[in-house]
Amino acid sequence: MASDIPQGVSISLRGPDHAAVEAAANELKERFGKRFAVCRRSVAPVSSGGGLTIRATLLVSAEDHLDAAVAASLDLFYSGSRTGLQEA
């Protein structure tokens, strides 16, 4: 299989605070756009805490990973840090 063909990765967001779980899903949607999609939402029974679970899929490819690594390296370069650690 070619490395540039996007593959779906399953993501599960879960927590007792429904607003926080929805906010996390919205952050991912903002960051990844059309490559991120919510597939299902479910609420646990109140006896189990009533938490919200969001199941989603993110399309990724090897090229995306390389792009992310290059972006992270450039961030470190422009921050003036060789190791990525903040100097005191």
VENSULGI-V509950 format. One record per residue. RES is the residue in three letters. SS is DSSP state (H for helix, E for strand, L for the rest). D_LAST is the distance of its C-alpha to the last C-alpha in Angstrom with 2 decimals. Layout:
res:RES ss:SS d_last:D_LAST
res:RES ss:SS d_last:D_LAST
This chain:
res:MET ss:L d_last:46.71
res:ALA ss:L d_last:44.81
res:SER ss:L d_last:41.03
res:ASP ss:L d_last:41.01
res:ILE ss:L d_last:43.12
res:PRO ss:L d_last:41.08
res:GLN ss:E d_last:41.30
res:GLY ss:E d_last:41.02
res:VAL ss:E d_last:38.37
res:SER ss:E d_last:39.11
res:ILE ss:E d_last:36.50
res:SER ss:E d_last:37.04
res:LEU ss:E d_last:35.19
res:ARG ss:E d_last:36.17
res:GLY ss:E d_last:35.40
res:PRO ss:L d_last:37.16
res:ASP ss:L d_last:35.89
res:HIS ss:H d_last:38.01
res:ALA ss:H d_last:36.11
res:ALA ss:H d_last:32.79
res:VAL ss:H d_last:34.53
res:GLU ss:H d_last:36.17
res:ALA ss:H d_last:32.91
res:ALA ss:H d_last:31.37
res:ALA ss:H d_last:34.50
res:ASN ss:H d_last:34.29
res:GLU ss:H d_last:30.68
res:LEU ss:H d_last:31.89
res:LYS ss:H d_last:34.92
res:GLU ss:H d_last:32.90
res:ARG ss:H d_last:30.62
res:PHE ss:H d_last:33.46
res:GLY ss:H d_last:36.48
res:LYS ss:H d_last:39.85
res:ARG ss:H d_last:38.41
res:PHE ss:E d_last:37.65
res:ALA ss:E d_last:40.64
res:VAL ss:E d_last:41.26
res:CYS ss:E d_last:44.26
res:ARG ss:E d_last:44.91
res:ARG ss:E d_last:43.92
res:SER ss:E d_last:45.17
res:VAL ss:E d_last:44.92
res:ALA ss:L d_last:45.29
res:PRO ss:L d_last:48.04
res:VAL ss:H d_last:47.20
res:SER ss:H d_last:48.07
res:SER ss:H d_last:45.19
res:GLY ss:L d_last:42.67
res:GLY ss:L d_last:43.64
res:GLY ss:L d_last:40.47
res:LEU ss:E d_last:40.36
res:THR ss:E d_last:40.10
res:ILE ss:E d_last:39.73
res:ARG ss:E d_last:40.66
res:ALA ss:E d_last:39.68
res:THR ss:E d_last:39.74
res:LEU ss:E d_last:37.30
res:LEU ss:E d_last:38.73
res:VAL ss:E d_last:36.51
res:SER ss:L d_last:37.21
res:ALA ss:H d_last:35.65
res:GLU ss:H d_last:35.08
res:ASP ss:H d_last:33.01
res:HIS ss:H d_last:30.77
res:LEU ss:H d_last:30.41
res:ASP ss:H d_last:29.75
res:ALA ss:H d_last:26.93
res:ALA ss:H d_last:25.39
res:VAL ss:H d_last:25.70
res:ALA ss:H d_last:24.19
res:ALA ss:H d_last:21.13
res:SER ss:H d_last:20.82
res:LEU ss:H d_last:21.23
res:ASP ss:H d_last:18.56
res:LEU ss:H d_last:16.06
res:PHE ss:H d_last:17.61
res:TYR ss:H d_last:17.44
res:SER ss:H d_last:13.83
res:GLY ss:L d_last:13.06
res:SER ss:L d_last:11.65
res:ARG ss:L d_last:14.10
res:THR ss:L d_last:13.39
res:GLY ss:L d_last:12.67
res:LEU ss:L d_last:9.44
res:GLN ss:L d_last:6.50
res:GLU ss:L d_last:3.80
res:ALA ss:L d_last:0.00
